[in-house]
Amino acid sequence: MFKYPLSLENHWLHHAIWPLTELQQQWLFGTGSLTAKLKANTNQFSVEVLSEKHMMLTESDALMCGLAVQNVLVREVLLMGNGQAQVYAQSWIPTDLLDNDLSLAALGDRPLGEYLFQHADLIRNTIEVAQFSVSHCLLQLVKSLNLPAACCFGRRSVFSLAEHKIMVCEIFLPNSVLYR
């Protein structure tokens, strides 16, 4: 098996250096809720929680995402649709935000996106994209899901909610709607 949280180290960019279809650009750079978009484009949407661990951000992790060095809950989930894993998502949620909002602390198998996008004061910072090669540690997860080994595109951004920042990475797994 593999160790959670998965490392998502990569060359994250503010623009795509790979040829992307119009559909891929819409999915990767869309600023709305990925949860809502997946629900509209797949059947039987659900969330499978892989891991939730409290961790202290390293200085480099915090700096990379513009977050303060702090304790966070690292939440890893699969967003499921059409009976298969569509997206691997990893979120860094400040523990002081969890302490202040019990509905967020008790998400369970509910998607974080539904929580975030219900707040009118939500601000999404720049979306960055990366391509994950078949040699990336993410491939272990892909294999465990019986998905074909293939390069995967991902995106990440930091959401600001009041004085809190939440980092969200979303990796579109092989066979997801992004590649159709």
N, C-alpha and C positions, 0 to 999 in steps of 0.2 A: 504494500500500500504506500501511500505518500503522506507527507507531513503538511498539515494545515497550519497557518495560512500559506497558500501558494505564493511564491515570489512572482511578482509581475514586473520585475525589472526589465526594462526595454528602452529603446530609443523613442520616447514619446515626442510627437511633433504637433505643432499647431496647424499643420496642413498635411495633405497626403502627397507622398512622393511616389506612390504606386498608382498604376492605372486603375481607376475605380469606375464602375458603372454608375449611371445616374441613381439607380436604386440603392447601391452601396453608399453613395454620398448622402442620400436622404436618411438612411438608417444611422450612419456614423456621425453626421453633423446635425441631425435633427435636435432641436432644443427642447422639445416637449417630453412628456413621460414615455420612456421606453416600455413600461408596463402597459400603458394604455394602447400603444402602437402594437405590441405583441398580442394583446387581447383582441384587437380588431383584425389581426392578420393570421391568427391561429385558432385552433379549437382546443377546448379543455385546458385552459391556462391554469397553471399552479406553480407554487414555489416549493422547492425542496431545500431545506436548510442543511448545509454540509458541516458547518462549523461556526461557533461563536466563541471567541476568546478575548479576554481582556489583556491588553498589552500596553506597554509604554512605547510611544513612537520614538524612534531613534532621531537624533538631530538631523541626519540627512533625509530621512523620510519626511519629517516635519518641514524642513526647508524646501524640499522638492515640491510639496503641495501647498506651500504657504500657510501651513498650520503651525500652531504653537506646539512645543514639545509638551506632550500631555498623555494621560491615559486615554485609551480609546477601546471601544469594542470593535474587533475585526469580525465582521459578519460575512460569511461566504455562502452563497446560495446558487442553485440552478433555477433558471426561469424556464419552465416547461411549457410546451405547446405542441399540438398535433402528436401527442404521445411520446415526444422525445425532448431531450435537453436542447434548448435553443441558445441560451446565454449563461455563461458563468459570470457571476457578479460578486465583487468584493467591495465592502464598504467599511470606512473608518469613521465611527460615530463617537464623538467625545462622551466620556462617561458622565461629565457634569450635565450634559443635555439629557442623558438617560435618567439621571437622578431627578431632573425637573419635569420630565414628561413620561408618566407611567405608561401611556399608550405606545410610545416608542420603545420603551424598555420591554414591553410584552408583545413585540411584533409576531413572534412565532413564525408560522408559515404564510404570513401576509407580506406582500411586497413593500419594500421601503419606498418605492416610487409613489405608491398611493398615499403614503404619509406625507412625503415631501411636497408633492404637487397640490395638496389641499391648502397650503399656506400661501396667501396672497403676497407676503413679503419675501418669498423665496427668490434668491438671485443665483443664477448659474454662471460660474466663471467660464473662461475659454475651454472649449472641448479640445483635447489632445488625442491623437490617434497613434496606433502602433500596429505593426504586423508581427505576429508570433510565429516563428519558424517551427518546423517539425522537430527541431532539436531542443526547443524550450521545454522547461519542466511541466508546462501546461499539457504537453502531449501525454503524460501519465494519466491525467484526468480524462483526456479524450479517449485513450485506450480503455480505461476502466468503464467508460460509458458505451463501449462497442461502437464508437464512431470512427470513420476512416481518418487515418493520419493525413492532415492537410494543414497548410498555413492558415492562421486565423487572424482576423482583424479585431482590434479592440479600441475602446475609447475610454477616456477618463475625464472627469471634471470635478471641481470643488463647488459645492453648493453652500451658500451663506444663508443662514436662517437666524435672524436676530444677530446676536454676537457669536454664534457658533458656526463652525465650518465642518462640513461632512464631505469626505472624499469618496467618490464612487467610480469604480472601474467595471466596465462591462465588456466581456470577451464573447464575440459571436462564434459559437462552436460550429464545426463542420456540419453540414446539412441544415443549418439555420436558415431562416427566411432571408437573411442578408445575401446569400449566395445564389438565389434563384434568378 
